[in-house]
Amino acid sequence: VGATGRCEASATEVTVRLTLQGTATGEKTECVASGVDVAALLAALPGRVLEAVKIAPQAPPAVISRSAIAIGYYGRAVTAVRADRLDDAAMMCRRAVSYDSAFAEAPLLLALLAVQEGDAAGGMRYLTNAVQIAHKTSDKITLARAQGNIGLIYRQMGNDAVARRYFELAAEGAQACRDWFSQATASNN
């Protein structure tokens, strides 16, 4: 028995298409299954046929942008934080950054996670990265949020004068963007 297979995937469904051809008769049989039926299709094949089947994954027809993938990982990170799975959240944020190095939300969250774990220096590195991304992408809201968080770290380290300067920068930037929540947060620190 000769067999070829193809796996097609989209955002919502997986389809397996198997073409089986008898070596003696040349007769072709095509089996198609999608969703949960894929497992049933493979389980129903005789062992000798299953050994001959090779399923080759192919790229989905629509190419998903790296930024969209990064956003997806960031969403998973936020969900992990809400479930108090901080190691998973950090891993998802690092994956987001690996897909889109200009996605500043992930370093912001990584900074908060680092500070929560007692790693102020690590938090500062992530925030410095977020500031660089914000400057590069002209993202004034992220810049203000990162500056406010830098102020919090300096305050935690006992350097109130530097912390106050970062809070002022954050409040000014948030006001310029009409980000009233970030402005109020920075002003109240």
Secondary structure, DSSP 8 states (H G I E B T S, - for coil): -EEEEEEEE-SS-EEEEEEEE-TTT--EEEEEEETTHHHHHHHHS-HHHHHH--EEE---SS---HHHHHHHHHHHHHHHHHTT-HHHHHHHHHHHHHH-TT-THHHHHHHHHHHHTT-HHHHHHHHHHHHHHHHHHT-HHHHHHHHHHHHHHHHHTT-HHHHHHHHHHHHHHHHHHT-HHHHHHHHH-
